[in-house]
Amino acid sequence: MEVSPKKIINFDNTEIAFRNKSNAELNQGFWLFKMISSNFLTQVGPPIANFLLNVGFPIKWAIKATIFKQFCGGETIEECENTIAQLHQGKVGTILDYSVEGEEEEEVFNFTCEEIIRTIERADGDIRIPITVFKVTGIGRFALLEKLDAKQTLTPSETEEYERVKARCEKICKTAYDRHVPIMIDAEETWIQDTIDELALEMMTKYNKEKLIVYNTYQMYRHDKLADLKADYLIAKETGFILGVKMVRGAYMEKERKRAEEMGYPSPIQPDKASSDRDYDESLRFCVKHLDQIGIVCGTHNEESSRLLTTLIDENNIPHNHPHVYFAQLLGMSDNLSFNLSDAGYNVAKYVPYGPIKAVMPYLFRRAQENTSVAGQTGRELSLIAKEKARRKL
């Protein structure tokens, strides 16, 4: 790998950001973000849509042609092919994400496990799909993980149930190892996260000795996660494996604060956004400093953090395409980051969720609500699309 020439990235370059979008796709994105910007719609839309789907009202076509098309690749892996190809045209990889969640039945957990394995098999040998991902709650019951986190004694049947969860996790990570396809384990709510962390550490200890296969996820809106990252690095160094770090700010802030208040324990969330930003950026500095022992996926829609990582890479004379550094964003959001970073030679991949429309509705509603709750996110998307539309007219 050659060290790339230093280049100041312009995240306002909409020509690069939307190079692979047609005028019709730009217009659709513009009106979709216009609708999402209405807090009223994002609050009342989810229950209405769920009700209509549950009673069999034919609205699937409308959902699939609008919000689903913006944020998801399709209902099946095969339906994601167009998205995979379009992202690859812009030198951006795909992270196939089977986004079915909140299920309870063993039959569904077994199916989800096999579907995650199918994403690994699909990624094998295809440079367009550099990383895969899964949630532990996709292969195990939330309440069981909650009981484990609370250090409550499991019944014999629950012990057997958890052994099946671990076996599914093992099967997924072993397949990823055998196929040479990295896989990320997503972070979830704090009251099940300790159990997920233990599983992830066990998998990394086993499968990351020779190469970077398994990543755990660190949510920096938690005030304890920077310390956890540094402690895990010491374990990796001492035990002899590469620490896989997917770095995010976090996804459950309102839920976390509400539960802490209701149950009377200190909130695990940082006191303010500045604290989250500080720890996120410090984690980037720490990871770059120890890049021989750490592989990082910088999952962010924050321009300042993205720019900081590019600066750290250049300051340390690290090749832009170093295999231990990836940037990641969600499909349908922050194309100005993804495509301008990839144009400058960095490794970039987009999360491409897929699954049956009704099953991925919770994911879609979170994306819509996230865009209204994150300060300036929807306005930023709208202004960039408007700028590109104006540029094309000229």
C-alpha positions as CSV (number, residue, x, y, z in Angstrom):
1,M,0.0,0.0,0.0
2,E,1.3,3.4,-0.9
3,V,0.6,6.4,1.3
4,S,-2.0,8.5,-0.5
5,P,-1.3,12.2,-1.2
6,K,-2.9,14.6,1.3
7,K,-6.1,16.1,0.0
8,I,-8.6,18.3,1.7
9,I,-12.0,16.8,1.3
10,N,-14.9,19.0,0.4
11,F,-18.0,17.4,2.0
12,D,-20.1,20.0,0.2
13,N,-19.2,18.6,-3.2
14,T,-22.7,17.5,-4.4
15,E,-21.5,16.5,-7.9
16,I,-19.5,13.7,-6.4
17,A,-22.1,13.0,-3.6
18,F,-25.0,12.4,-6.0
19,R,-23.0,11.4,-9.1
20,N,-25.0,8.1,-9.4
21,K,-28.4,9.5,-8.6
22,S,-30.8,10.4,-11.4
23,N,-32.9,13.6,-11.4
24,A,-36.0,11.5,-10.5
25,E,-34.1,9.9,-7.5
26,L,-32.9,13.3,-6.3
27,N,-36.5,14.7,-6.5
28,Q,-37.9,11.7,-4.6
29,G,-35.2,12.0,-1.9
30,F,-36.0,15.8,-1.6
31,W,-39.7,15.3,-1.0
32,L,-39.1,12.3,1.3
33,F,-36.8,14.4,3.6
34,K,-39.4,17.2,3.4
35,M,-42.0,14.9,4.8
36,I,-39.6,13.4,7.4
37,S,-38.8,17.0,8.6
38,S,-42.4,17.1,10.0
39,N,-42.2,15.9,13.6
40,F,-46.0,15.3,13.4
41,L,-45.6,12.8,10.6
42,T,-42.8,10.9,12.2
43,Q,-44.8,10.6,15.4
44,V,-48.2,9.6,14.0
45,G,-47.0,7.8,10.9
46,P,-45.6,4.7,12.5
47,P,-48.7,3.6,14.5
48,I,-51.0,4.4,11.5
49,A,-48.8,2.5,9.1
50,N,-48.5,-0.5,11.4
51,F,-52.3,-0.6,11.9
52,L,-52.9,-0.5,8.1
53,L,-50.4,-3.3,7.5
54,N,-51.8,-5.4,10.3
55,V,-55.4,-5.1,8.9
56,G,-54.1,-6.0,5.4
57,F,-54.7,-2.5,3.9
58,P,-52.7,-2.4,0.6
59,I,-50.1,0.2,1.5
60,K,-47.0,-1.9,1.0
61,W,-46.4,-0.6,-2.5
62,A,-46.5,3.0,-1.2
63,I,-44.0,2.3,1.5
64,K,-41.7,0.3,-0.8
65,A,-41.7,3.0,-3.4
66,T,-40.8,5.8,-0.9
67,I,-39.2,5.4,2.6
68,F,-38.3,1.8,2.0
69,K,-36.6,2.6,-1.3
70,Q,-34.6,5.4,0.4
71,F,-33.3,3.5,3.3
72,C,-33.4,-0.2,2.3
73,G,-31.9,-2.3,-0.4
74,G,-34.8,-4.7,-0.9
75,E,-36.8,-7.4,0.7
76,T,-34.2,-10.1,-0.2
77,I,-30.5,-10.3,-0.8
78,E,-31.3,-10.7,-4.5
79,E,-33.3,-7.5,-4.5
80,C,-30.3,-5.6,-3.1
81,E,-28.2,-6.3,-6.3
82,N,-29.1,-2.9,-7.9
83,T,-28.1,-1.0,-4.7
84,I,-24.8,-3.0,-4.4
85,A,-24.0,-2.2,-8.0
86,Q,-24.9,1.5,-7.7
87,L,-22.8,2.0,-4.5
88,H,-19.9,0.2,-6.2
89,Q,-20.0,2.6,-9.1
90,G,-19.1,5.3,-6.5
91,K,-16.4,3.1,-5.0
92,V,-18.6,2.5,-1.9
93,G,-19.0,-1.0,-0.4
94,T,-22.2,-2.6,0.9
95,I,-22.8,-4.0,4.4
96,L,-25.8,-6.3,4.0
97,D,-27.9,-6.0,7.1
98,Y,-30.9,-8.3,7.6
99,S,-33.0,-5.9,9.7
100,V,-35.6,-8.1,11.3
101,E,-35.8,-7.5,15.0
102,G,-38.0,-7.9,18.1
103,E,-38.9,-11.5,17.5
104,E,-39.5,-14.2,20.1
105,E,-39.7,-17.6,18.6
106,E,-36.8,-20.1,18.3
107,E,-37.9,-20.9,14.7
108,V,-37.4,-17.2,13.7
109,F,-34.0,-17.1,15.5
110,N,-32.8,-20.1,13.6
111,F,-34.1,-18.6,10.3
112,T,-32.4,-15.3,11.0
113,C,-29.1,-17.1,11.9
114,E,-29.2,-18.9,8.5
115,E,-30.1,-15.6,6.7
116,I,-27.1,-13.9,8.3
117,I,-24.9,-16.8,7.1
118,R,-26.4,-16.3,3.6
119,T,-25.1,-12.6,3.7
120,I,-21.6,-13.9,4.6
121,E,-21.8,-16.4,1.8
122,R,-23.0,-13.7,-0.6
123,A,-20.1,-11.5,0.4
124,D,-17.5,-14.2,0.0
125,G,-15.2,-13.3,-2.9
126,D,-17.2,-10.1,-3.8
127,I,-15.1,-7.0,-3.1
128,R,-18.3,-4.9,-3.3
129,I,-19.5,-6.4,0.0
130,P,-16.5,-5.9,2.3
131,I,-18.2,-6.4,5.8
132,T,-21.3,-8.0,7.2
133,V,-23.3,-7.4,10.4
134,F,-25.8,-8.9,12.8
135,K,-27.6,-8.1,16.1
136,V,-27.6,-10.6,18.9
137,T,-31.3,-9.9,19.5
138,G,-31.9,-11.2,16.0
139,I,-30.8,-14.7,17.2
140,G,-31.8,-14.6,20.8
141,R,-34.7,-13.4,23.1
142,F,-34.3,-9.9,24.5
143,A,-35.7,-10.9,27.9
144,L,-33.2,-13.7,28.2
145,L,-30.3,-11.4,27.6
146,E,-31.8,-8.9,30.0
147,K,-31.9,-11.6,32.7
148,L,-28.3,-12.6,32.0
149,D,-27.2,-8.9,32.3
150,A,-29.0,-8.6,35.6
151,K,-27.0,-11.6,36.9
152,Q,-30.3,-13.4,37.7
153,T,-30.2,-17.2,37.9
154,L,-31.5,-18.9,34.8
155,T,-33.8,-21.9,34.9
156,P,-32.6,-25.1,33.3
157,S,-34.6,-24.4,30.1
158,E,-33.3,-20.9,29.9
159,T,-29.7,-22.2,30.3
160,E,-30.3,-24.5,27.3
161,E,-31.9,-21.6,25.5
162,Y,-28.8,-19.4,26.0
163,E,-26.6,-22.2,24.8
164,R,-28.5,-22.2,21.5
165,V,-28.0,-18.4,21.3
166,K,-24.2,-18.9,21.8
167,A,-24.2,-21.7,19.2
168,R,-25.8,-19.5,16.6
169,C,-23.3,-16.7,17.4
170,E,-20.5,-19.2,17.1
171,K,-21.9,-20.6,13.8
172,I,-22.1,-17.1,12.3
173,C,-18.6,-16.1,13.4
174,K,-17.0,-19.4,12.3
175,T,-18.6,-19.0,8.9
176,A,-17.2,-15.5,8.7
177,Y,-13.8,-16.8,9.7
178,D,-13.9,-19.7,7.2
179,R,-15.0,-17.3,4.4
180,H,-12.6,-14.5,5.2
181,V,-15.5,-12.1,5.6
182,P,-15.4,-9.6,8.5
183,I,-18.6,-9.4,10.6
184,M,-19.7,-6.7,13.1
185,I,-21.8,-7.4,16.2
186,D,-24.1,-4.4,16.7
187,A,-24.5,-2.7,20.1
188,E,-27.9,-2.6,21.7
189,E,-29.5,-1.3,24.9
190,T,-27.3,-1.0,28.0
191,W,-29.4,-3.5,30.0
192,I,-28.4,-6.3,27.6
193,Q,-25.0,-5.0,26.4
194,D,-22.8,-6.6,29.0
195,T,-23.8,-10.0,27.7
196,I,-23.3,-9.0,24.1
197,D,-19.9,-7.6,25.0
198,E,-18.9,-10.9,26.6
199,L,-20.0,-12.8,23.5
200,A,-18.1,-10.4,21.2
201,L,-14.9,-10.6,23.2
202,E,-15.1,-14.4,23.2
203,M,-15.5,-14.4,19.4
204,M,-12.7,-12.0,18.8
205,T,-10.4,-14.0,21.1
206,K,-11.1,-17.0,19.0
207,Y,-11.3,-15.7,15.5
208,N,-9.1,-12.5,15.4
209,K,-5.8,-14.1,16.1
210,E,-4.6,-14.2,12.5
211,K,-6.8,-11.6,10.8
212,L,-9.5,-9.1,11.6
213,I,-12.9,-10.9,11.4
214,V,-15.1,-10.0,14.3
215,Y,-15.9,-6.4,15.4
216,N,-17.7,-5.3,18.6
217,T,-19.6,-2.0,18.7
218,Y,-18.9,0.8,21.1
219,Q,-21.5,3.5,21.7
220,M,-19.8,6.7,22.7
221,Y,-22.9,8.4,23.9
222,R,-22.3,6.2,26.9
223,H,-20.0,7.7,29.5
224,D,-18.2,4.4,30.2
225,K,-17.4,3.2,26.7
226,L,-14.1,5.0,26.1
227,A,-12.7,3.3,29.2
228,D,-14.2,-0.1,28.0
229,L,-12.4,0.4,24.6
230,K,-9.1,1.0,26.3
231,A,-9.5,-2.0,28.6
232,D,-10.4,-4.3,25.7
233,Y,-7.3,-3.1,23.8
234,L,-5.2,-4.2,26.8
235,I,-6.9,-7.6,26.8
236,A,-6.3,-7.9,23.0
237,K,-2.7,-7.0,23.4
238,E,-2.1,-9.4,26.3
239,T,-4.2,-12.3,24.7
240,G,-2.9,-11.8,21.2
241,F,-5.8,-10.9,19.0
242,I,-6.8,-7.9,16.8
243,L,-9.5,-5.8,18.5
244,G,-12.3,-5.1,16.0
245,V,-13.9,-1.7,16.9
246,K,-17.0,-0.3,15.3
247,M,-17.3,3.2,16.7
248,V,-20.7,4.9,16.8
249,R,-22.3,7.6,18.9
250,G,-25.4,5.6,19.8
251,A,-29.0,4.8,18.9
252,Y,-31.1,4.5,22.0
253,M,-30.7,7.8,23.9
254,E,-34.3,8.6,24.7
255,K,-35.1,5.1,25.7
256,E,-32.0,4.8,27.9
257,R,-32.7,8.1,29.8
258,K,-36.4,7.3,30.3
259,R,-35.6,3.8,31.7
260,A,-32.9,5.2,34.0
261,E,-35.3,7.8,35.3
262,E,-38.2,5.4,35.8
263,M,-36.1,2.8,37.6
264,G,-34.0,5.3,39.6
265,Y,-30.5,4.5,38.5
266,P,-27.9,7.0,37.1
267,S,-28.3,7.5,33.3
268,P,-25.6,5.7,31.3
269,I,-25.8,8.4,28.7
270,Q,-23.3,11.3,28.5
271,P,-24.5,14.6,30.1
272,D,-24.4,16.4,26.8
273,K,-23.6,16.1,23.1
274,A,-20.2,17.8,23.6
275,S,-19.1,14.9,25.9
276,S,-20.2,12.3,23.4
277,D,-18.3,14.2,20.7
278,R,-15.2,14.4,22.9
279,D,-15.1,10.7,23.7
280,Y,-15.9,9.7,20.1
281,D,-13.0,11.8,18.8
282,E,-10.7,10.6,21.5
283,S,-11.5,7.0,20.6
284,L,-10.5,7.8,17.0
285,R,-7.2,9.1,18.2
286,F,-6.6,6.0,20.4
287,C,-7.5,3.6,17.6
288,V,-5.2,5.3,15.0
289,K,-2.4,5.3,17.6
290,H,-2.8,1.5,18.0
291,L,-3.7,0.5,14.4
292,D,-1.4,-2.5,14.5
293,Q,-3.6,-4.0,17.2
294,I,-7.0,-2.4,16.3
295,G,-9.2,-2.4,13.3
296,I,-11.8,0.4,13.2
297,V,-15.1,1.0,11.4
298,C,-15.9,4.7,12.0
299,G,-19.7,4.7,11.9
300,T,-20.7,8.3,11.8
301,H,-22.8,10.9,10.0
302,N,-20.8,13.6,11.7
303,E,-18.6,15.7,9.4
304,E,-16.2,16.9,12.1
305,S,-15.4,13.3,13.2
306,S,-15.0,12.1,9.7
307,R,-12.6,15.0,8.9
308,L,-10.7,14.3,12.1
309,L,-10.1,10.7,11.1
310,T,-8.9,11.7,7.7
311,T,-6.5,14.2,9.3
312,L,-5.2,11.6,11.8
313,I,-4.6,9.2,8.9
314,D,-2.6,11.8,6.9
315,E,-0.7,13.0,10.0
316,N,0.5,9.5,10.7
317,N,1.3,8.7,7.0
318,I,-1.2,5.9,6.9
319,P,-2.5,4.8,3.5
320,H,-6.1,5.9,2.8
321,N,-7.0,2.3,2.0
322,H,-5.4,0.8,5.1
323,P,-7.4,-2.5,5.7
324,H,-7.8,-1.6,9.4
325,V,-9.7,1.7,8.7
326,Y,-13.3,1.9,7.3
327,F,-15.8,4.7,7.2
328,A,-19.5,3.7,7.3
329,Q,-22.8,5.4,6.9
330,L,-26.4,4.3,6.5
331,L,-28.0,3.9,3.0
332,G,-30.0,6.9,2.1
333,M,-28.2,9.3,4.4
334,S,-25.0,11.4,4.3
335,D,-24.0,10.6,0.7
336,N,-21.9,13.7,0.8
337,L,-19.7,11.9,3.4
338,S,-19.6,8.5,1.8
339,F,-18.9,9.4,-1.8
340,N,-16.5,12.2,-1.1
341,L,-14.5,10.0,1.2
342,S,-14.4,7.1,-1.3
343,D,-13.4,9.6,-4.0
344,A,-10.4,10.5,-1.9
345,G,-9.4,6.8,-1.7
346,Y,-10.7,5.8,1.7
347,N,-12.4,2.5,2.5
348,V,-16.2,3.3,2.8
349,A,-19.2,1.1,3.1
350,K,-22.9,1.8,3.5
351,Y,-25.3,-0.2,5.7
352,V,-27.9,-1.7,3.3
353,P,-30.8,-3.0,5.4
354,Y,-33.1,-5.5,3.8
355,G,-36.0,-7.8,4.8
356,P,-39.8,-8.1,4.5
357,I,-41.4,-4.7,4.6
358,K,-43.5,-5.3,7.6
359,A,-40.6,-6.8,9.5
360,V,-38.2,-3.8,8.8
361,M,-40.8,-1.1,9.7
362,P,-39.2,-0.6,13.2
363,Y,-35.9,0.1,11.5
364,L,-37.5,2.5,9.0
365,F,-39.4,4.4,11.7
366,R,-36.2,4.8,13.7
367,R,-34.4,6.3,10.7
368,A,-37.2,8.8,10.1
369,Q,-37.3,9.8,13.8
370,E,-33.5,9.9,13.9
371,N,-33.5,12.4,11.1
372,T,-35.8,14.7,13.0
373,S,-34.1,14.3,16.4
374,V,-30.5,14.7,15.2
375,A,-29.9,18.5,15.1
376,G,-29.8,19.7,11.5
377,Q,-29.7,16.2,9.9
378,T,-32.8,16.6,7.8
379,G,-32.0,20.2,6.9
380,R,-28.5,19.2,5.9
381,E,-29.8,16.4,3.6
382,L,-32.4,18.8,2.0
383,S,-29.8,21.6,1.4
384,L,-27.4,19.3,-0.3
385,I,-30.0,17.8,-2.6
386,A,-31.3,21.4,-3.4
387,K,-27.7,22.5,-4.1
388,E,-27.2,19.6,-6.5
389,K,-30.5,20.2,-8.3
390,A,-29.5,23.8,-8.8
391,R,-26.1,22.8,-10.1
392,R,-27.6,20.4,-12.6
393,K,-30.0,23.1,-13.9
394,L,-27.0,25.3,-14.6
